[in-house]
């Protein structure tokens, strides 16, 4: 046996005196443990990338590290650390182990003793006899039973069979598996049941006939090989289809056992149940985009048809055929729009080629969509086109369509603004500014197209404009309304930033319209009172004694 193998399989050493506890949020002592190069159990150094475990003696539980530093309870390293700890914690085999990253240790967790009894997986020696996949009984009936486990790039579905539409978005050419039914497979089964209906189902996969060269790492593990992925999370992936004759389904029971599956009735999809009781999916989720696109709900989550007329077959077909919805989430995430989906992958994960990602037209389109507030529309358009070969034709067409739609929308808004007359029209100005995504752009349209700007119009325009563009809005008002009232001048001077520039644009004729009470308010509330006093003194040509007294107060007394 060479030195590396001797070190790997030799007995680890544990000295409790050198182990330092790490306090958790509740002040309870926990220990983050690792093995050093000599095979000693030591306190984990979080500055390195090595995997570790956390033990909590008070709760009698073990957590297999965190993020990409997790340590599978089926790994040799886990077994070695546990065996060394027995000298201090004689009952450690009865402690519970948190395996899934989705759930804390709970009543369904397996014990340390259970994991020690499980075989260690070394792919270099041979394929394990069985692998496992989490799904639900509904999905079993819908395709797995007849077609086997099929990756998305073959089925065209929005997620792999099992926990599709869960928070962690996956690669479309892989089927995700675990080396034990109580690893993350159980969480996948739970989420598949919640998302698609039916009972939690674990599929045991006979590996006979599978190609070991097609075993890949689960990207959530952060590993670069299938073996390293197993050592971190007890998970891996298979590239390609797994035939149905390799599959045997088991139902999860509350006594922690998996019992052989026998036919049970198909249940309604959870989304169908929700719609029938008047509940819509959350905004920004894949199901929301699918149902909205099909006309069942609107953007305000109102159900648009009588719930009594909604059928389970109708809902399932809508969700099944909306293969683009996950991609909408990912594109929006890439654009900086968060929609409640965690751990979103970059665009490379969703069948977008590097050539497309680097295409200057695509970059321009993304920037255009972000600036103009069309992110969701852009994301849906692009997501629906994913997988088509002629992207070069699609991208210019999409740009042209978006720009044309913007032109049409602007012309319609301009026409509406031109028809706003009379004092009552101010209320419509408020509504336009309130609803506008880009308030500065809407303010410009109102100033340039409204037949007459009233005092309240100007107030709302200056209040609604973003701070960085108030000066620009003020200049447009000055240019488009030759006759400004004293209140207009007051609002412009009080709400703009570059007072010198704006006062020059207003000029002496306009600033001379200010009454003494306007000037008092301007001076009282100005950030720089002395500067405001200088401006009024320079441009106001009709100063009475009261105005002069106010100016003198801030010019000389302060």
Secondary structure, 3 states (H helix, E strand, C coil): CCHHHHHHHCCCEECHHHCCCEECCCCCEEEEEEECCCCEEEECCCCCCCCCEEEECCCCEEECCCHHHCCCCCCHHHHHHHHHHCCCCCCHHHCEEECCCCCCCCCCCCEHHHHHHCCCCCCCCCCCCEEEEEEEHHHHHHHHHHHCECCHHHHCCCCCCCCCCCCCCCCCCEEEEECCCCCCHHHHHHHHHHHHCCCEEEEEEECCCCCHHHEECCHHHCCCCHHHHHHHHCEEEEECCECHHHEEEEEECCCCCEEECCCCCCCCCHHHHHHHCCCCCCCCCHHHHHHHHCCCECCCCCECCCHHHCCHHHHHHHHHHCCCHHHHHHHHHHCCCCCCCCCCCCHHHHCCCHHHHCCHHHHHHHHHHHHHCCHHHHHHHHHHHCCCCCHHHHHHHHHHHHHHHHHHHHHHHHHHHHCCCCCCHHHHHHHHHHHCCCHHHHHHHHHHHCCCCCHHHHHHHHHHCCHHHHHHHHHHHHHHCCCCCHHHHHHHHHHCCCHHHHHHHHHHHHHCCCCHHHHHHHHHHCCCHHHHHHHHHHHCCCCCHHHHHHHHHHHHHC
